[in-house]
Amino acid sequence: TLDRSSAESDVYKRQLLMGAWAYSQQKEIYGLWYNQEGEFVKIFENDTFNRFAVESGTKKKITISKGTIEYVDKELRIVRKDTIDTYDLCYYVGNETMVICRPRSPKAWLWYKIR
């Protein structure tokens, strides 16, 4: 995870991500992604998602969150279906990686594309 603790660094991170957004948002956000925390997120072409982990011994899929994605003002509006919550997240999609700001946090996830 990327970690910056001050409000100033959060503003800087958003400016950096949004500045890069103009050059790269033609890349594909849909597909299966993983992060170094052992989580996966599958983003479907109907703009729904399922974030999950896989239990190591049984290979059982454990849902962490799921919902829908709307694209609003160059951010992802997440509408959770597993709980009552909605929030906007800055994001950037590259060729093989994706950065998504965490909700209500100065941290971000770094996701790697599987397919």
N, C-alpha and C positions, 0 to 999 in steps of 0.2 A: 504494500500500500504506500501511497505517497502521503506524507504527513507534514502539514504546516499548521502552526498553532495560532497565528495572529490573524486578525481580520484583514490586515493589509496583504498578507500572503494569499488569503482566500480570493481577494479581488484580483491579485496578480495571476493566480491560477486560472480564474475564469477568463481574464483577458487573453492569456496565452492560448487556452483551449478554443475560445471563440475566434481569435485571430486565425488560428490554423483551420478552423471549421470551414472558412470560405474556400479553402484550397482542396479540401479532401472529402467533403460530404457526399461525393458521388460514389464513394466506396460502399460496399454491401454491408449493412448492419445485420441482416438476417443470417441465421445459422447457429451453430453450436460453438460456444466459447468456454474457456476455463481460466481460472486464476491460480495463483500460487498458494492460496488458502485451501485448495482442494474443492472449490465450488465450480459448478457449471451453470451456464445460462443458455437456454435455447430460445431464440427470438424467431418467431414465425412470421411468414409473409402477411398474415392478417393482423399484424401488430399486437400479438399477444406474446407473453413470455412465461417461462417457468425456470426459476433459479433453484438449483438443487445440489445436494452432495450425494456421494455414493458410499455406503457403509462398506468398509474394507473387507470384513470377513464374509458377508453375505451378498455383497454387490447390490443390496437393496437401495433403491432411489429414495432419498429423503427430501421432500419439498421444503425449501426455505422461504420462498415467496413466489407468487404468481399474480398475473394481472394483465392489463392492457397498456399500450404505449400510444401517446398522442405526441405529435411534433408541434410544439408551441414556442414561438420566439427563439428559435435555434436551440431549444432545450428539449429534453424528454420529459413529458408529463406522465408520471407513473400513477396509474389507478390500480391499487391493489385489490385483488379478489379474495385473498385468503384472510384479509382483515379489513377494517374500515380505515383507509389511509390514502392520501393523494399528495404527491409532491413533485416538484420540477427539479431536474438534474442536468447540469452541464455535461457535455460529452464530446468525444472526438473519435472518429473511426479512421484508422490507417489501413495499410495493406493487409497486415497480419495481426494487428493489435487494436484494442479499443480501450479508451479511458472513460470512465463514468464517475462523476463526483458522487460521493455517498450522501444520503439525505441527512440534513441537519448536522453536518460534520465538515471539518476542514480537510478530511481525507478523501482519497479516490481509489477506485478499483482499477487494476490493470488486467485486462482480459486478453487472452490469446486465442486466435481463431483455430478451431479444429477442422470445421468444414462449413 
